Amino acid sequence: MSDPGGVAGDQLRAFVERIERLEEEKKVISDDIKDVYAEAKGTGFDVKILRKVISLRKKQPHEREEEDAILDLYMHALGMNGPANDA
């Protein structure tokens, strides 16, 4: 059913309600993730490093290698030791 402005009000309302439900689910999941990080921190894990590990696991090996190479290049350009030179 179309409103005078050409907008299907029922369809629009359905989209808005679906988005609102998903946003609420996203908030619940986000809160759960925060709880897991807090639990990990409580057992002695470094949350900053844990977040980095999670981020790295999402990437393909070639993506990580490329980022490491660029990081090493930039650190050398700044006169800093790169990850490959720490050994």
N, C-alpha and C positions, 0 to 999 in steps of 0.2 A: 504494500500500500504506500503510495507516494504522498508526501506532504506538498503543499503549494510551491515550496522552494525546490522541488525535484529531489528531495532527500527521502529515502525509504526509512522512515523513523524506526520501524520494528527491526530492520536489518542493522541499522546503526546502533540501536540499543543492545542488540545481541553481541555485536563486536565489542562495544564498550564493556559489557558485563564479562565477556570472556577475558579481555585484557585485565580487568580488575581482579578476576580470580587468579590469573596467572601471576600477576604482580604480588598478590598475597602469598601464593605458593613460593615464589622466588624469595620473599622476605623470610619465610619459615626456613627454607633451605639455607639461606645466608646466615641466619641465626644458628642453625645446627653446625655449620662450618666454623663459625666463631667459637662455639662450644668445644669442638674438636681441637682447634688450635690452643684454646685455653687449657684443655686437658693435657695436650702435649707439652705445653710450657710448664704446667704443674709437675710433670714427671721429669723435667730437666732439659727438654729439647729446646734449641734455639729456633724460635718461631720465624724469624727473618730468613734464616737458612732453609727452614722447612718450606717456606713459601717459594724460595728460589728453586728448590728441588722439584716442587710441584710444577712450577713454570717450565723447567727444563724437560721434565718428563712429557710435557705436551708437545714438544718439538721433535722433529725428525733429526736423526744423527747428523745429517749433512747441514741442517740449519744451525745446530749447536756448534759444529766445527767452523762454519763460516763466521758466526758471531765471535767465537773465540779468536779466530785469526784477525778479525777487524779490531777487537779489543786489544790484542797484542800489538798490532800496528799503531793504534792510537796511543797506547801507553809508551811505546818506544819513542814516538814523535814528541811526547811530553817529557822524555827523559826518565820515565818510571820503569821499574822492572815489570815485565809482562808475566802472565801466569806460567808460560813455558820456561821462564828464567828463574823461577822460585826454587827449583830443585838444587 
